[in-house]
Amino acid sequence: MARNELRPVIRLRSTAGTGYTYVTRKNRRNDPDRMTLRKYDPAVGRHVDFREER
């Protein structure tokens, strides 16, 4: 099954400034703008917002 550009791989970077990242995929039809997810950052030991970087 070929991977297309409808579900690209994106990198989520922590807004706490630690440089910690998560890698995931997103659907461009449902989320055309930059994603922001609240996930755990082990560098600061709490949940923070992670924003999509391009």
mmCIF entry with sequence, helices, sheets and N, C-alpha, C, O atoms, coordinates in Angstrom:
data_MODEL
# 
_entry.id   MODEL 
# 
_entity.id                         1 
_entity.type                       polymer 
_entity.pdbx_number_of_molecules   1 
# 
_entity_poly.entity_id                      1 
_entity_poly.type                           'polypeptide(L)' 
_entity_poly.nstd_linkage                   no 
_entity_poly.nstd_monomer                   no 
_entity_poly.pdbx_seq_one_letter_code       MARNELRPVIRLRSTAGTGYTYVTRKNRRNDPDRMTLRKYDPAVGRHVDFREER 
_entity_poly.pdbx_seq_one_letter_code_can   MARNELRPVIRLRSTAGTGYTYVTRKNRRNDPDRMTLRKYDPAVGRHVDFREER 
_entity_poly.pdbx_strand_id                 A 
# 
loop_
_entity_poly_seq.entity_id 
_entity_poly_seq.num 
_entity_poly_seq.mon_id 
_entity_poly_seq.hetero 
1 1  MET n 
1 2  ALA n 
1 3  ARG n 
1 4  ASN n 
1 5  GLU n 
1 6  LEU n 
1 7  ARG n 
1 8  PRO n 
1 9  VAL n 
1 10 ILE n 
1 11 ARG n 
1 12 LEU n 
1 13 ARG n 
1 14 SER n 
1 15 THR n 
1 16 ALA n 
1 17 GLY n 
1 18 THR n 
1 19 GLY n 
1 20 TYR n 
1 21 THR n 
1 22 TYR n 
1 23 VAL n 
1 24 THR n 
1 25 ARG n 
1 26 LYS n 
1 27 ASN n 
1 28 ARG n 
1 29 ARG n 
1 30 ASN n 
1 31 ASP n 
1 32 PRO n 
1 33 ASP n 
1 34 ARG n 
1 35 MET n 
1 36 THR n 
1 37 LEU n 
1 38 ARG n 
1 39 LYS n 
1 40 TYR n 
1 41 ASP n 
1 42 PRO n 
1 43 ALA n 
1 44 VAL n 
1 45 GLY n 
1 46 ARG n 
1 47 HIS n 
1 48 VAL n 
1 49 ASP n 
1 50 PHE n 
1 51 ARG n 
1 52 GLU n 
1 53 GLU n 
1 54 ARG n 
# 
_struct_asym.id          A 
_struct_asym.entity_id   1 
# 
_struct_sheet.id               AA1 
_struct_sheet.type             ? 
_struct_sheet.number_strands   4 
_struct_sheet.details          ? 
# 
loop_
_struct_sheet_order.sheet_id 
_struct_sheet_order.range_id_1 
_struct_sheet_order.range_id_2 
_struct_sheet_order.offset 
_struct_sheet_order.sense 
AA1 1 2 ? anti-parallel 
AA1 2 3 ? anti-parallel 
AA1 3 4 ? anti-parallel 
# 
loop_
_struct_sheet_range.sheet_id 
_struct_sheet_range.id 
_struct_sheet_range.beg_label_comp_id 
_struct_sheet_range.beg_label_asym_id 
_struct_sheet_range.beg_label_seq_id 
_struct_sheet_range.pdbx_beg_PDB_ins_code 
_struct_sheet_range.end_label_comp_id 
_struct_sheet_range.end_label_asym_id 
_struct_sheet_range.end_label_seq_id 
_struct_sheet_range.pdbx_end_PDB_ins_code 
_struct_sheet_range.beg_auth_comp_id 
_struct_sheet_range.beg_auth_asym_id 
_struct_sheet_range.beg_auth_seq_id 
_struct_sheet_range.end_auth_comp_id 
_struct_sheet_range.end_auth_asym_id 
_struct_sheet_range.end_auth_seq_id 
AA1 1 THR A 21 ? ARG A 25 ? THR A 21 ARG A 25 
AA1 2 VAL A 9  ? SER A 14 ? VAL A 9  SER A 14 
AA1 3 ARG A 46 ? GLU A 53 ? ARG A 46 GLU A 53 
AA1 4 THR A 36 ? ASP A 41 ? THR A 36 ASP A 41 
# 
loop_
_atom_site.group_PDB 
_atom_site.id 
_atom_site.type_symbol 
_atom_site.label_atom_id 
_atom_site.label_alt_id 
_atom_site.label_comp_id 
_atom_site.label_asym_id 
_atom_site.label_entity_id 
_atom_site.label_seq_id 
_atom_site.pdbx_PDB_ins_code 
_atom_site.Cartn_x 
_atom_site.Cartn_y 
_atom_site.Cartn_z 
_atom_site.occupancy 
_atom_site.B_iso_or_equiv 
_atom_site.pdbx_formal_charge 
_atom_site.auth_seq_id 
_atom_site.auth_comp_id 
_atom_site.auth_asym_id 
_atom_site.auth_atom_id 
_atom_site.pdbx_PDB_model_num 
ATOM 1   N N  . MET A 1 1  ? 0.843   -1.170 0.000  1.00 0.00 ? 1  MET A N  1 
ATOM 2   C CA . MET A 1 1  ? 0.000   0.000  0.000  1.00 0.00 ? 1  MET A CA 1 
ATOM 3   C C  . MET A 1 1  ? 0.895   1.242  0.000  1.00 0.00 ? 1  MET A C  1 
ATOM 4   O O  . MET A 1 1  ? 1.734   1.422  0.883  1.00 0.00 ? 1  MET A O  1 
ATOM 5   N N  . ALA A 1 2  ? 0.702   2.069  -0.983 1.00 0.00 ? 2  ALA A N  1 
ATOM 6   C CA . ALA A 1 2  ? 1.556   3.252  -1.132 1.00 0.00 ? 2  ALA A CA 1 
ATOM 7   C C  . ALA A 1 2  ? 1.129   4.344  -0.167 1.00 0.00 ? 2  ALA A C  1 
ATOM 8   O O  . ALA A 1 2  ? -0.057  4.540  0.095  1.00 0.00 ? 2  ALA A O  1 
ATOM 9   N N  . ARG A 1 3  ? 2.107   5.038  0.348  1.00 0.00 ? 3  ARG A N  1 
ATOM 10  C CA . ARG A 1 3  ? 1.814   6.178  1.218  1.00 0.00 ? 3  ARG A CA 1 
ATOM 11  C C  . ARG A 1 3  ? 1.700   7.417  0.355  1.00 0.00 ? 3  ARG A C  1 
ATOM 12  O O  . ARG A 1 3  ? 2.554   7.689  -0.488 1.00 0.00 ? 3  ARG A O  1 
ATOM 13  N N  . ASN A 1 4  ? 0.633   8.160  0.579  1.00 0.00 ? 4  ASN A N  1 
ATOM 14  C CA . ASN A 1 4  ? 0.434   9.356  -0.227 1.00 0.00 ? 4  ASN A CA 1 
ATOM 15  C C  . ASN A 1 4  ? 0.540   10.604 0.634  1.00 0.00 ? 4  ASN A C  1 
ATOM 16  O O  . ASN A 1 4  ? 0.841   10.527 1.825  1.00 0.00 ? 4  ASN A O  1 
ATOM 17  N N  . GLU A 1 5  ? 0.298   11.724 0.036  1.00 0.00 ? 5  GLU A N  1 
ATOM 18  C CA . GLU A 1 5  ? 0.415   12.994 0.742  1.00 0.00 ? 5  GLU A CA 1 
ATOM 19  C C  . GLU A 1 5  ? -0.874  13.402 1.455  1.00 0.00 ? 5  GLU A C  1 
ATOM 20  O O  . GLU A 1 5  ? -0.934  14.480 2.047  1.00 0.00 ? 5  GLU A O  1 
ATOM 21  N N  . LEU A 1 6  ? -1.894  12.564 1.408  1.00 0.00 ? 6  LEU A N  1 
ATOM 22  C CA . LEU A 1 6  ? -3.122  12.878 2.146  1.00 0.00 ? 6  LEU A CA 1 
ATOM 23  C C  . LEU A 1 6  ? -2.899  12.726 3.644  1.00 0.00 ? 6  LEU A C  1 
ATOM 24  O O  . LEU A 1 6  ? -3.471  13.480 4.431  1.00 0.00 ? 6  LEU A O  1 
ATOM 25  N N  . ARG A 1 7  ? -2.064  11.750 4.058  1.00 0.00 ? 7  ARG A N  1 
ATOM 26  C CA . ARG A 1 7  ? -1.744  11.527 5.470  1.00 0.00 ? 7  ARG A CA 1 
ATOM 27  C C  . ARG A 1 7  ? -0.237  11.651 5.663  1.00 0.00 ? 7  ARG A C  1 
ATOM 28  O O  . ARG A 1 7  ? 0.448   10.639 5.807  1.00 0.00 ? 7  ARG A O  1 
ATOM 29  N N  . PRO A 1 8  ? 0.288   12.871 5.667  1.00 0.00 ? 8  PRO A N  1 
ATOM 30  C CA . PRO A 1 8  ? 1.741   13.028 5.802  1.00 0.00 ? 8  PRO A CA 1 
ATOM 31  C C  . PRO A 1 8  ? 2.218   12.792 7.235  1.00 0.00 ? 8  PRO A C  1 
ATOM 32  O O  . PRO A 1 8  ? 1.450   12.911 8.189  1.00 0.00 ? 8  PRO A O  1 
ATOM 33  N N  . VAL A 1 9  ? 3.492   12.457 7.361  1.00 0.00 ? 9  VAL A N  1 
ATOM 34  C CA . VAL A 1 9  ? 4.127   12.319 8.669  1.00 0.00 ? 9  VAL A CA 1 
ATOM 35  C C  . VAL A 1 9  ? 4.466   13.719 9.150  1.00 0.00 ? 9  VAL A C  1 
ATOM 36  O O  . VAL A 1 9  ? 5.078   14.498 8.419  1.00 0.00 ? 9  VAL A O  1 
ATOM 37  N N  . ILE A 1 10 ? 4.070   14.045 10.383 1.00 0.00 ? 10 ILE A N  1 
ATOM 38  C CA . ILE A 1 10 ? 4.363   15.367 10.945 1.00 0.00 ? 10 ILE A CA 1 
ATOM 39  C C  . ILE A 1 10 ? 5.143   15.201 12.241 1.00 0.00 ? 10 ILE A C  1 
ATOM 40  O O  . ILE A 1 10 ? 5.108   14.140 12.864 1.00 0.00 ? 10 ILE A O  1 
ATOM 41  N N  . ARG A 1 11 ? 5.836   16.238 12.635 1.00 0.00 ? 11 ARG A N  1 
ATOM 42  C CA . ARG A 1 11 ? 6.596   16.238 13.878 1.00 0.00 ? 11 ARG A CA 1 
ATOM 43  C C  . ARG A 1 11 ? 5.959   17.257 14.813 1.00 0.00 ? 11 ARG A C  1 
ATOM 44  O O  . ARG A 1 11 ? 5.733   18.406 14.431 1.00 0.00 ? 11 ARG A O  1 
ATOM 45  N N  . LEU A 1 12 ? 5.671   16.831 16.041 1.00 0.00 ? 12 LEU A N  1 
ATOM 46  C CA . LEU A 1 12 ? 5.087   17.708 17.058 1.00 0.00 ? 12 LEU A CA 1 
ATOM 47  C C  . LEU A 1 12 ? 6.191   18.104 18.031 1.00 0.00 ? 12 LEU A C  1 
ATOM 48  O O  . LEU A 1 12 ? 6.814   17.232 18.637 1.00 0.00 ? 12 LEU A O  1 
ATOM 49  N N  . ARG A 1 13 ? 6.442   19.390 18.191 1.00 0.00 ? 13 ARG A N  1 
ATOM 50  C CA . ARG A 1 13 ? 7.494   19.880 19.081 1.00 0.00 ? 13 ARG A CA 1 
ATOM 51  C C  . ARG A 1 13 ? 6.866   20.522 20.316 1.00 0.00 ? 13 ARG A C  1 
ATOM 52  O O  . ARG A 1 13 ? 5.849   21.209 20.223 1.00 0.00 ? 13 ARG A O  1 
ATOM 53  N N  . SER A 1 14 ? 7.483   20.289 21.463 1.00 0.00 ? 14 SER A N  1 
ATOM 54  C CA . SER A 1 14 ? 6.982   20.803 22.733 1.00 0.00 ? 14 SER A CA 1 
ATOM 55  C C  . SER A 1 14 ? 7.052   22.331 22.775 1.00 0.00 ? 14 SER A C  1 
ATOM 56  O O  . SER A 1 14 ? 8.027   22.935 22.327 1.00 0.00 ? 14 SER A O  1 
ATOM 57  N N  . THR A 1 15 ? 5.998   22.943 23.323 1.00 0.00 ? 15 THR A N  1 
ATOM 58  C CA . THR A 1 15 ? 5.995   24.398 23.476 1.00 0.00 ? 15 THR A CA 1 
ATOM 59  C C  . THR A 1 15 ? 6.702   24.823 24.756 1.00 0.00 ? 15 THR A C  1 
ATOM 60  O O  . THR A 1 15 ? 6.848   26.018 25.013 1.00 0.00 ? 15 THR A O  1 
ATOM 61  N N  . ALA A 1 16 ? 7.152   23.840 25.578 1.00 0.00 ? 16 ALA A N  1 
ATOM 62  C CA . ALA A 1 16 ? 7.864   24.163 26.813 1.00 0.00 ? 16 ALA A CA 1 
ATOM 63  C C  . ALA A 1 16 ? 9.318   24.534 26.542 1.00 0.00 ? 16 ALA A C  1 
ATOM 64  O O  . ALA A 1 16 ? 10.029  24.967 27.449 1.00 0.00 ? 16 ALA A O  1 
ATOM 65  N N  . GLY A 1 17 ? 9.762   24.367 25.294 1.00 0.00 ? 17 GLY A N  1 
ATOM 66  C CA . GLY A 1 17 ? 11.124  24.744 24.955 1.00 0.00 ? 17 GLY A CA 1 
ATOM 67  C C  . GLY A 1 17 ? 12.169  23.703 25.274 1.00 0.00 ? 17 GLY A C  1 
ATOM 68  O O  . GLY A 1 17 ? 13.359  24.018 25.309 1.00 0.00 ? 17 GLY A O  1 
ATOM 69  N N  . THR A 1 18 ? 11.753  22.461 25.510 1.00 0.00 ? 18 THR A N  1 
ATOM 70  C CA . THR A 1 18 ? 12.705  21.411 25.852 1.00 0.00 ? 18 THR A CA 1 
ATOM 71  C C  . THR A 1 18 ? 13.296  20.746 24.621 1.00 0.00 ? 18 THR A C  1 
ATOM 72  O O  . THR A 1 18 ? 14.332  20.088 24.712 1.00 0.00 ? 18 THR A O  1 
ATOM 73  N N  . GLY A 1 19 ? 12.650  20.910 23.468 1.00 0.00 ? 19 GLY A N  1 
ATOM 74  C CA . GLY A 1 19 ? 13.125  20.265 22.255 1.00 0.00 ? 19 GLY A CA 1 
ATOM 75  C C  . GLY A 1 19 ? 12.613  18.852 22.077 1.00 0.00 ? 19 GLY A C  1 
ATOM 76  O O  . GLY A 1 19 ? 12.991  18.179 21.119 1.00 0.00 ? 19 GLY A O  1 
ATOM 77  N N  . TYR A 1 20 ? 11.758  18.384 22.979 1.00 0.00 ? 20 TYR A N  1 
ATOM 78  C CA . TYR A 1 20 ? 11.212  17.031 22.878 1.00 0.00 ? 20 TYR A CA 1 
ATOM 79  C C  . TYR A 1 20 ? 10.172  16.991 21.761 1.00 0.00 ? 20 TYR A C  1 
ATOM 80  O O  . TYR A 1 20 ? 9.391   17.931 21.613 1.00 0.00 ? 20 TYR A O  1 
ATOM 81  N N  . THR A 1 21 ? 10.153  15.906 20.967 1.00 0.00 ? 21 THR A N  1 
ATOM 82  C CA . THR A 1 21 ? 9.228   15.807 19.843 1.00 0.00 ? 21 THR A CA 1 
ATOM 83  C C  . THR A 1 21 ? 8.518   14.468 19.839 1.00 0.00 ? 21 THR A C  1 
ATOM 84  O O  . THR A 1 21 ? 9.022   13.474 20.362 1.00 0.00 ? 21 THR A O  1 
ATOM 85  N N  . TYR A 1 22 ? 7.341   14.461 19.242 1.00 0.00 ? 22 TYR A N  1 
ATOM 86  C CA . TYR A 1 22 ? 6.594   13.256 18.906 1.00 0.00 ? 22 TYR A CA 1 
ATOM 87  C C  . TYR A 1 22 ? 6.439   13.245 17.396 1.00 0.00 ? 22 TYR A C  1 
ATOM 88  O O  . TYR A 1 22 ? 6.393   14.302 16.765 1.00 0.00 ? 22 TYR A O  1 
ATOM 89  N N  . VAL A 1 23 ? 6.357   12.049 16.811 1.00 0.00 ? 23 VAL A N  1 
ATOM 90  C CA . VAL A 1 23 ? 6.130   11.910 15.381 1.00 0.00 ? 23 VAL A CA 1 
ATOM 91  C C  . VAL A 1 23 ? 4.822   11.176 15.192 1.00 0.00 ? 23 VAL A C  1 
ATOM 92  O O  . VAL A 1 23 ? 4.596   10.140 15.817 1.00 0.00 ? 23 VAL A O  1 
ATOM 93  N N  . THR A 1 24 ? 3.943   11.703 14.326 1.00 0.00 ? 24 THR A N  1 
ATOM 94  C CA . THR A 1 24 ? 2.650   11.098 14.076 1.00 0.00 ? 24 THR A CA 1 
ATOM 95  C C  . THR A 1 24 ? 2.232   11.404 12.645 1.00 0.00 ? 24 THR A C  1 
ATOM 96  O O  . THR A 1 24 ? 2.965   12.059 11.904 1.00 0.00 ? 24 THR A O  1 
ATOM 97  N N  . ARG A 1 25 ? 1.050   10.928 12.261 1.00 0.00 ? 25 ARG A N  1 
ATOM 98  C CA . ARG A 1 25 ? 0.495   11.212 10.949 1.00 0.00 ? 25 ARG A CA 1 
ATOM 99  C C  . ARG A 1 25 ? -0.809  11.976 11.133 1.00 0.00 ? 25 ARG A C  1 
ATOM 100 O O  . ARG A 1 25 ? -1.475  11.843 12.160 1.00 0.00 ? 25 ARG A O  1 
ATOM 101 N N  . LYS A 1 26 ? -1.169  12.774 10.135 1.00 0.00 ? 26 LYS A N  1 
ATOM 102 C CA . LYS A 1 26 ? -2.437  13.493 10.221 1.00 0.00 ? 26 LYS A CA 1 
ATOM 103 C C  . LYS A 1 26 ? -3.139  13.453 8.877  1.00 0.00 ? 26 LYS A C  1 
ATOM 104 O O  . LYS A 1 26 ? -2.510  13.270 7.835  1.00 0.00 ? 26 LYS A O  1 
ATOM 105 N N  . ASN A 1 27 ? -4.446  13.625 8.918  1.00 0.00 ? 27 ASN A N  1 
ATOM 106 C CA . ASN A 1 27 ? -5.254  13.670 7.717  1.00 0.00 ? 27 ASN A CA 1 
ATOM 107 C C  . ASN A 1 27 ? -5.401  15.130 7.298  1.00 0.00 ? 27 ASN A C  1 
ATOM 108 O O  . ASN A 1 27 ? -5.961  15.936 8.040  1.00 0.00 ? 27 ASN A O  1 
ATOM 109 N N  . ARG A 1 28 ? -4.906  15.468 6.128  1.00 0.00 ? 28 ARG A N  1 
ATOM 110 C CA . ARG A 1 28 ? -4.947  16.869 5.683  1.00 0.00 ? 28 ARG A CA 1 
ATOM 111 C C  . ARG A 1 28 ? -6.348  17.364 5.371  1.00 0.00 ? 28 ARG A C  1 
ATOM 112 O O  . ARG A 1 28 ? -6.608  18.565 5.452  1.00 0.00 ? 28 ARG A O  1 
ATOM 113 N N  . ARG A 1 29 ? -7.250  16.469 5.017  1.00 0.00 ? 29 ARG A N  1 
ATOM 114 C CA . ARG A 1 29 ? -8.627  16.908 4.738  1.00 0.00 ? 29 ARG A CA 1 
ATOM 115 C C  . ARG A 1 29 ? -9.333  17.330 6.019  1.00 0.00 ? 29 ARG A C  1 
ATOM 116 O O  . ARG A 1 29 ? -10.083 18.307 6.020  1.00 0.00 ? 29 ARG A O  1 
ATOM 117 N N  . ASN A 1 30 ? -9.102  16.606 7.107  1.00 0.00 ? 30 ASN A N  1 
ATOM 118 C CA . ASN A 1 30 ? -9.766  16.922 8.377  1.00 0.00 ? 30 ASN A CA 1 
ATOM 119 C C  . ASN A 1 30 ? -9.045  18.024 9.141  1.00 0.00 ? 30 ASN A C  1 
ATOM 120 O O  . ASN A 1 30 ? -9.689  18.819 9.826  1.00 0.00 ? 30 ASN A O  1 
ATOM 121 N N  . ASP A 1 31 ? -7.705  18.087 9.036  1.00 0.00 ? 31 ASP A N  1 
ATOM 122 C CA . ASP A 1 31 ? -6.902  19.062 9.791  1.00 0.00 ? 31 ASP A CA 1 
ATOM 123 C C  . ASP A 1 31 ? -5.951  19.791 8.855  1.00 0.00 ? 31 ASP A C  1 
ATOM 124 O O  . ASP A 1 31 ? -4.757  19.492 8.845  1.00 0.00 ? 31 ASP A O  1 
ATOM 125 N N  . PRO A 1 32 ? -6.453  20.748 8.060  1.00 0.00 ? 32 PRO A N  1 
ATOM 126 C CA . PRO A 1 32 ? -5.554  21.436 7.126  1.00 0.00 ? 32 PRO A CA 1 
ATOM 127 C C  . PRO A 1 32 ? -4.608  22.408 7.819  1.00 0.00 ? 32 PRO A C  1 
ATOM 128 O O  . PRO A 1 32 ? -3.547  22.718 7.277  1.00 0.00 ? 32 PRO A O  1 
ATOM 129 N N  . ASP A 1 33 ? -4.965  22.897 9.002  1.00 0.00 ? 33 ASP A N  1 
ATOM 130 C CA . ASP A 1 33 ? -4.117  23.843 9.718  1.00 0.00 ? 33 ASP A CA 1 
ATOM 131 C C  . ASP A 1 33 ? -3.118  23.084 10.587 1.00 0.00 ? 33 ASP A C  1 
ATOM 132 O O  . ASP A 1 33 ? -3.138  21.855 10.651 1.00 0.00 ? 33 ASP A O  1 
ATOM 133 N N  . ARG A 1 34 ? -2.254  23.831 11.248 1.00 0.00 ? 34 ARG A N  1 
ATOM 134 C CA . ARG A 1 34 ? -1.280  23.194 12.136 1.00 0.00 ? 34 ARG A CA 1 
ATOM 135 C C  . ARG A 1 34 ? -1.986  22.587 13.342 1.00 0.00 ? 34 ARG A C  1 
ATOM 136 O O  . ARG A 1 34 ? -2.869  23.207 13.935 1.00 0.00 ? 34 ARG A O  1 
ATOM 137 N N  . MET A 1 35 ? -1.590  21.369 13.698 1.00 0.00 ? 35 MET A N  1 
ATOM 138 C CA . MET A 1 35 ? -2.196  20.673 14.824 1.00 0.00 ? 35 MET A CA 1 
ATOM 139 C C  . MET A 1 35 ? -1.553  21.103 16.131 1.00 0.00 ? 35 MET A C  1 
ATOM 140 O O  . MET A 1 35 ? -0.363  21.417 16.171 1.00 0.00 ? 35 MET A O  1 
ATOM 141 N N  . THR A 1 36 ? -2.335  21.116 17.193 1.00 0.00 ? 36 THR A N  1 
ATOM 142 C CA . THR A 1 36 ? -1.829  21.307 18.544 1.00 0.00 ? 36 THR A CA 1 
ATOM 143 C C  . THR A 1 36 ? -2.451  20.231 19.421 1.00 0.00 ? 36 THR A C  1 
ATOM 144 O O  . THR A 1 36 ? -3.672  20.151 19.553 1.00 0.00 ? 36 THR A O  1 
ATOM 145 N N  . LEU A 1 37 ? -1.600  19.407 20.018 1.00 0.00 ? 37 LEU A N  1 
ATOM 146 C CA . LEU A 1 37 ? -2.061  18.336 20.900 1.00 0.00 ? 37 LEU A CA 1 
ATOM 147 C C  . LEU A 1 37 ? -1.423  18.502 22.268 1.00 0.00 ? 37 LEU A C  1 
ATOM 148 O O  . LEU A 1 37 ? -0.286  18.960 22.384 1.00 0.00 ? 37 LEU A O  1 
ATOM 149 N N  . ARG A 1 38 ? -2.163  18.128 23.301 1.00 0.00 ? 38 ARG A N  1 
ATOM 150 C CA . ARG A 1 38 ? -1.642  18.187 24.661 1.00 0.00 ? 38 ARG A CA 1 
ATOM 151 C C  . ARG A 1 38 ? -1.112  16.811 25.028 1.00 0.00 ? 38 ARG A C  1 
ATOM 152 O O  . ARG A 1 38 ? -1.887  15.868 25.193 1.00 0.00 ? 38 ARG A O  1 
ATOM 153 N N  . LYS A 1 39 ? 0.215   16.689 25.157 1.00 0.00 ? 39 LYS A N  1 
ATOM 154 C CA . LYS A 1 39 ? 0.854   15.412 25.415 1.00 0.00 ? 39 LYS A CA 1 
ATOM 155 C C  . LYS A 1 39 ? 1.877   15.552 26.535 1.00 0.00 ? 39 LYS A C  1 
ATOM 156 O O  . LYS A 1 39 ? 2.196   16.657 26.972 1.00 0.00 ? 39 LYS A O  1 
ATOM 157 N N  . TYR A 1 40 ? 2.381   14.411 26.990 1.00 0.00 ? 40 TYR A N  1 
ATOM 158 C CA . TYR A 1 40 ? 3.322   14.392 28.103 1.00 0.00 ? 40 TYR A CA 1 
ATOM 159 C C  . TYR A 1 40 ? 4.734   14.717 27.624 1.00 0.00 ? 40 TYR A C  1 
ATOM 160 O O  . TYR A 1 40 ? 5.208   14.147 26.641 1.00 0.00 ? 40 TYR A O  1 
ATOM 161 N N  . ASP A 1 41 ? 5.402   15.632 28.322 1.00 0.00 ? 41 ASP A N  1 
ATOM 162 C CA . ASP A 1 41 ? 6.802   15.969 28.047 1.00 0.00 ? 41 ASP A CA 1 
ATOM 163 C C  . ASP A 1 41 ? 7.639   15.458 29.215 1.00 0.00 ? 41 ASP A C  1 
ATOM 164 O O  . ASP A 1 41 ? 7.575   16.025 30.306 1.00 0.00 ? 41 ASP A O  1 
ATOM 165 N N  . PRO A 1 42 ? 8.432   14.390 29.010 1.00 0.00 ? 42 PRO A N  1 
ATOM 166 C CA . PRO A 1 42 ? 9.204   13.824 30.117 1.00 0.00 ? 42 PRO A CA 1 
ATOM 167 C C  . PRO A 1 42 ? 10.321  14.742 30.601 1.00 0.00 ? 42 PRO A C  1 
ATOM 168 O O  . PRO A 1 42 ? 10.807  14.566 31.718 1.00 0.00 ? 42 PRO A O  1 
ATOM 169 N N  . ALA A 1 43 ? 10.740  15.704 29.806 1.00 0.00 ? 43 ALA A N  1 
ATOM 170 C CA . ALA A 1 43 ? 11.807  16.612 30.221 1.00 0.00 ? 43 ALA A CA 1 
ATOM 171 C C  . ALA A 1 43 ? 11.343  17.542 31.340 1.00 0.00 ? 43 ALA A C  1 
ATOM 172 O O  . ALA A 1 43 ? 12.127  17.878 32.228 1.00 0.00 ? 43 ALA A O  1 
ATOM 173 N N  . VAL A 1 44 ? 10.072  17.963 31.307 1.00 0.00 ? 44 VAL A N  1 
ATOM 174 C CA . VAL A 1 44 ? 9.542   18.824 32.364 1.00 0.00 ? 44 VAL A CA 1 
ATOM 175 C C  . VAL A 1 44 ? 8.648   18.057 33.336 1.00 0.00 ? 44 VAL A C  1 
ATOM 176 O O  . VAL A 1 44 ? 8.312   18.566 34.406 1.00 0.00 ? 44 VAL A O  1 
ATOM 177 N N  . GLY A 1 45 ? 8.262   16.829 32.966 1.00 0.00 ? 45 GLY A N  1 
ATOM 178 C CA . GLY A 1 45 ? 7.485   15.987 33.868 1.00 0.00 ? 45 GLY A CA 1 
ATOM 179 C C  . GLY A 1 45 ? 6.021   16.328 33.968 1.00 0.00 ? 45 GLY A C  1 
ATOM 180 O O  . GLY A 1 45 ? 5.396   16.061 34.994 1.00 0.00 ? 45 GLY A O  1 
ATOM 181 N N  . ARG A 1 46 ? 5.452   16.915 32.924 1.00 0.00 ? 46 ARG A N  1 
ATOM 182 C CA . ARG A 1 46 ? 4.023   17.226 32.932 1.00 0.00 ? 46 ARG A CA 1 
ATOM 183 C C  . ARG A 1 46 ? 3.502   17.318 31.503 1.00 0.00 ? 46 ARG A C  1 
ATOM 184 O O  . ARG A 1 46 ? 4.273   17.271 30.545 1.00 0.00 ? 46 ARG A O  1 
ATOM 185 N N  . HIS A 1 47 ? 2.200   17.449 31.372 1.00 0.00 ? 47 HIS A N  1 
ATOM 186 C CA . HIS A 1 47 ? 1.580   17.585 30.064 1.00 0.00 ? 47 HIS A CA 1 
ATOM 187 C C  . HIS A 1 47 ? 1.677   19.037 29.593 1.00 0.00 ? 47 HIS A C  1 
ATOM 188 O O  . HIS A 1 47 ? 1.391   19.965 30.350 1.00 0.00 ? 47 HIS A O  1 
ATOM 189 N N  . VAL A 1 48 ? 2.075   19.218 28.363 1.00 0.00 ? 48 VAL A N  1 
ATOM 190 C CA . VAL A 1 48 ? 2.163   20.549 27.746 1.00 0.00 ? 48 VAL A CA 1 
ATOM 191 C C  . VAL A 1 48 ? 1.617   20.449 26.325 1.00 0.00 ? 48 VAL A C  1 
ATOM 192 O O  . VAL A 1 48 ? 1.387   19.351 25.819 1.00 0.00 ? 48 VAL A O  1 
ATOM 193 N N  . ASP A 1 49 ? 1.411   21.599 25.685 1.00 0.00 ? 49 ASP A N  1 
ATOM 194 C CA . ASP A 1 49 ? 0.962   21.622 24.303 1.00 0.00 ? 49 ASP A CA 1 
ATOM 195 C C  . ASP A 1 49 ? 2.125   21.315 23.376 1.00 0.00 ? 49 ASP A C  1 
ATOM 196 O O  . ASP A 1 49 ? 3.229   21.833 23.545 1.00 0.00 ? 49 ASP A O  1 
ATOM 197 N N  . PHE A 1 50 ? 1.859   20.461 22.393 1.00 0.00 ? 50 PHE A N  1 
ATOM 198 C CA . PHE A 1 50 ? 2.826   20.154 21.352 1.00 0.00 ? 50 PHE A CA 1 
ATOM 199 C C  . PHE A 1 50 ? 2.245   20.678 20.050 1.00 0.00 ? 50 PHE A C  1 
ATOM 200 O O  . PHE A 1 50 ? 1.095   20.392 19.719 1.00 0.00 ? 50 PHE A O  1 
ATOM 201 N N  . ARG A 1 51 ? 3.041   21.449 19.309 1.00 0.00 ? 51 ARG A N  1 
ATOM 202 C CA . ARG A 1 51 ? 2.555   22.078 18.096 1.00 0.00 ? 51 ARG A CA 1 
ATOM 203 C C  . ARG A 1 51 ? 3.276   21.509 16.888 1.00 0.00 ? 51 ARG A C  1 
ATOM 204 O O  . ARG A 1 51 ? 4.464   21.192 16.949 1.00 0.00 ? 51 ARG A O  1 
ATOM 205 N N  . GLU A 1 52 ? 2.552   21.384 15.800 1.00 0.00 ? 52 GLU A N  1 
ATOM 206 C CA . GLU A 1 52 ? 3.119   20.861 14.555 1.00 0.00 ? 52 GLU A CA 1 
ATOM 207 C C  . GLU A 1 52 ? 4.156   21.834 14.014 1.00 0.00 ? 52 GLU A C  1 
ATOM 208 O O  . GLU A 1 52 ? 3.921   23.041 13.955 1.00 0.00 ? 52 GLU A O  1 
ATOM 209 N N  . GLU A 1 53 ? 5.298   21.298 13.625 1.00 0.00 ? 53 GLU A N  1 
ATOM 210 C CA . GLU A 1 53 ? 6.321   22.135 12.984 1.00 0.00 ? 53 GLU A CA 1 
ATOM 211 C C  . GLU A 1 53 ? 6.438   21.730 11.534 1.00 0.00 ? 53 GLU A C  1 
ATOM 212 O O  . GLU A 1 53 ? 6.192   20.579 11.172 1.00 0.00 ? 53 GLU A O  1 
ATOM 213 N N  . ARG A 1 54 ? 6.815   22.683 10.711 1.00 0.00 ? 54 ARG A N  1 
ATOM 214 C CA . ARG A 1 54 ? 6.947   22.394 9.266  1.00 0.00 ? 54 ARG A CA 1 
ATOM 215 C C  . ARG A 1 54 ? 8.355   22.648 8.826  1.00 0.00 ? 54 ARG A C  1 
ATOM 216 O O  . ARG A 1 54 ? 8.676   22.467 7.651  1.00 0.00 ? 54 ARG A O  1 
# 
